Amino acid sequence: MAIELGKPEVDGLAEAVGALRKWQREGSPMQLHPGDLGWFFRSGARAVAEAVRTWSRDGRILAVGLLDGPGLLRLTTAPDARRDEELARRLVEDVVTPEHGVLPAGKANVEAPMDALVHDLLGEHGWRTDEPWTPLRRDLTPPVEDPAAPSRPRIEEIGPERAHVFAAVLRSAFDTAAFTAERWHAMAAGSPYADARCLVAYDERDDAVAAVTVWSAGPGRPGVLEPMGVHQDHRGRGHGRAITVAAAAALRRLGSSSALVCTPSSNVGAVATYASAGFRELPEMRDRYRD
C-alpha cells in the first residue's frame, strides 16, 4: 500500500505522540521524543499541529517529523522501519521537494537517527553533514545520588502558580524574552505534559538559580531533559549539575529507564556539566544539511 504524507489536526496529535512514545527504546540512537513535541506546545496546540508531519502505510504511522523552526525537520521512524527503503525514499522525496509542504526551498537541515537509511539517501542528493552534537545518557536503574554536591540546593516542582519563576530563569539562561508564564501554561496544557515535570533550584539565599523540564515516555522507556538552563547571575557554582541530578531523579520517579540529553559538541561547558551529573557520552550525531 502507498505511503501517505499527513499533517494532523490538533485532535490528531495524540496519535503522533503515542507513536513516538512506543518508539523510545533503550539502545536506540538519540531520536525525536514525545517531549520534543511537548516543549513545542509552548507555542500553542495549533502551532504544534502546523509543525508536525506523519508518514503512514496501511493506516500505521511509520515516521513523524517536527518542523522545529525555519528549515529544520526533526525526523524519526518506527524502529523496524529505519532501513525500509520504500519509506526512506518517500521521506527524502518529500524533504527535497518544497511543493510537498515539508521543508521550504533554500537552506535546510534534517535531524534523523544515525542508523536511518534517510542519511544515506540525503547524502546521494548532495546533503552534507553538519556540526556534531553529543548525546548523553544516565542509567536510572540505581538510585540517583549526587556525591559531588557538598550541600543540596532546594528543588521545587513548579505548578501553575509558580510558572513565572520558571519562566524568569529560562529567559535569563537563554538570553531571550520569548519564554513567559503564558507560554508555560500553553505547554502544560499539551497532552505530553501529563508525563512531564518542571523543576527550579534555589540557592542558600532562596534565589531561583536553575530550571529544567523533564519528559517521560512512559515506564521502562528513556526520558529526556528539554530544556535545562542556569540563570546568568548564578553560573559557575554547580547549579547546573545540581538541577541535572534532580532532573534524573524526577525521571526515575516517573518510571523512566534512563535520562537523555543532547547538546552541541562545541558547547564543552554543557557536556562537562552533564558528565559531572553522572551522564555518559554517547556517539556523536550530525544533521544533514542543504545550503
N, C-alpha and C positions, 0 to 999 in steps of 0.2 A: 504494500500500500504506500502511496506517496507520502512524503514528509511535508507537513504543513507548518508554515510560519504563523505564529499567533501573537496578538497584542491584547492581553487580557483587560477586561474592565475591572473596576475596583472590586466588585463582588467575585471576581475570578482569581484574585491574587492569592487566596488561601491555597489553591491547588498548586501554584508555583512554589509557595513557601513550603508546602507539605512535601513536594518532590525534593527540594533542597535538603530538608531535614533527613529524609531517607538516604540521601547520597553521602552524608557525612560519616566517614568510617575511619577507624584507626589504620594507619599505614598508607592512606591515600595522600597524594600530593596536596599542598595547600590549594583551596578552591573557593569559589563563591559560596557563601554561607548564608543561612536564613537571617543571621544577624546583620549582614550587609544590607539586605532589604529593610530590616528593622531600623537601622540607622538612617536610611534614606527616607523613612516615614516622617522625619523631622520637617520635610517639605510638604507633607500632606499626602493623603492616600491617592488623590488624583495624580500628583506628580509621580508617585511610585508606579501607578498603572501606565502612565505615559512612557516610563523609562524601561519597563520590563518587556522582554520578548521571550516567547517559548517556541520550541520546535517539537512537534508531535508526530507519531506514526501509529495508526490504528488506535487512536484515542489515548495513547500513552505519551506523557511528556518525556522526551529524551534529552532535551537541553534547555537551559534557562540562561538568559543574558540580562544584564543590568547596564543601561546606559548611564554610567556614573560620571556625569559631566560631559562637556563638549568633546566629542571624538574619542571617548574611552568606553569600550564594551568589555565588561567583566563577564566571562562566559564559563559555564561548566556543563558537564554532561552526566548522565547516569553512568555509574562505574562500569557497567557491562557494555557501554556504547562508546568508550573512549577511542577505540580503534575501528569503529563502524565506518567503513569507507563511504557508504551512501550518505550517512548523516554528516560526516566531515565535509564532503564535497558540497552538500547543500548549505551547510553553515558558511563555508568560505564564499560560495556564490552570493549568498545574501549579504555577507560582510563587505565584499568588494564592489557590490553594485548599489550605488546610492539610491537608485529608484526603488529598491526593495524596502526602504524605510528602516534600515538598521543603523548604519553609520552614514554620516554625510560625506560629501566629496572632500578631498583635501587631507590634511594631516590627521592621522587616526592611530589609536592603539587598541590592541586586543590582548586581554589577560585571560589565560586559559591554563588548566592543569598541565604540568610539563610533560606528562605522558600522553597527552591528547594528540591524535593524528592531525588535528587542526593546525598545530605548529608547523608540521612538515609541509602541509599544503599551502599555508600562507607564505612559507619560505619560497615555494615554487612560483608564487605570484610576485616575488621581489620584496616581501615584507622582511625587514631586518629585526634583529634582537636589540632590545633597549637596555637601559641600565639595570643592574641586578638588584633584586630585593632579597632580604633574608627572612625566611620564616623561622619562628622559634616555637618550641613546644615544651610544656611542663606536664609530666605524668601526674595524674591526680589519684592514682591508686593508694599511695600512702597519705597520711595526714599532712596538711600543708602547714609548714612552720617557716619562720624566718630567723634562723640562729644568728644572722649577721646584725640584727637590729638590737642595740642595747636597750632601747625603750620603744614601745609601740605607740604610734600615734592613735588618736581616737578616730575610728572609722564609723561613718554614718551612712545608712542606706537611705537614699533620697526618695521621698514621696512627693506628691503634687504640691504640698505646701512649702517645700524647700527647693523647688525646681530652680528658683532664681539663684540660689547658692551654687548649684552645679553649673548653671549657665555662665555665671561670672568667672568661675575658674577656667572653663573651656575658652571663653573669649580671650582671657589673658594668655593661656597656654598656646593658643594657635594664632594669636595676634589678629583676631577678626571680630567684627561686631555682629557677625551673621547669626551666632547661636544665642537665642533668647529663651526666656521661660516659656513663651508661647510655643516655640519650636520643641521644647522638651515635652509639653503637653501633647503636641501633634505626634511626636514619636511614641509616647506612652499609649496613645490611642490605637496604634497599629497592632495587629494580631501577633507579630513576632515578640512584642514586649511582654507577653504573658510568661515567656521563659527568659526574661532579662532582669538585670538589676543595675541601678546606678549607685555608685559609692563616692563619697567625698572623705578625704583625710584632713584632719585638723592637727595643728601643731600644739605645743605647750601653751601658747597664748590664745588658743582656740581660734586661730585664723584658718580659713579654708585654704589648703595648700596644694591639693592634687585631686583629680577626679578621674573616674573610669566608668565605662559601661561594659557589662559582660552579657553575652548572649549564649544561651544553651540551645542545642539542637535536640534535646531530649536525653533521658537517662542512657548511659552507655555510649554516648557519641561525643566527639570533640566539640568544645565550646570555644568562643573567640572573645578577645578584648577589642572593642572598637567603639569609641576612641579611648586613649589614655593621655592625660596631659598634666603638667605641673605648672602652677602659677609662676609667672615671670619673676615675681619678687621673692620666690622661695625655692629657687633652684640650687643644686649643688649640696643639698642637705640630706639626701637619702629618701626624700618623699616619693620619688618615682618608684624606687624599689618597694617601699612600704605599701603603696597603693596597688602595685602589681601583685604582690603576695596576697593582699586582701582580695583582689580580683580572682586569683586562683582558688582561694578558699571559698569564695562565693559560688564559683562554678562547681566546685566539689559538692557543696551543699545542694546544688540543683541536680546533681547526679551525673555531671559530665565526666567522661573518661580521661580527658586531657584538656589543657588550656592552650590555645594557639594565638599567635600574634604575628604580624608581618610588618617590616619596616624597610625603607631603602637601605641597602648595604652601606651607602655613603654616610648614613646617619650613625656614625660609630658610637655616639653617646647613647642613643636609644638601644642599640644592640647590647651595649655593655650594661645598661640598666636592666634589661630583661634577663640577661645572663646572671646578674647578681641576685635576681629574684628566683633563681632556680630553673630558668628556661634554658633549653639546649638548642643550639643552632641546627637547622635542617639544611639540605642542599638548596643553594640559591635558585631563584626563579626569575624569569625575564619575560616581559611583554613582547609581542610582535608589534612593529610599528611601520607605518607608511608615511613618508614625507608628503 
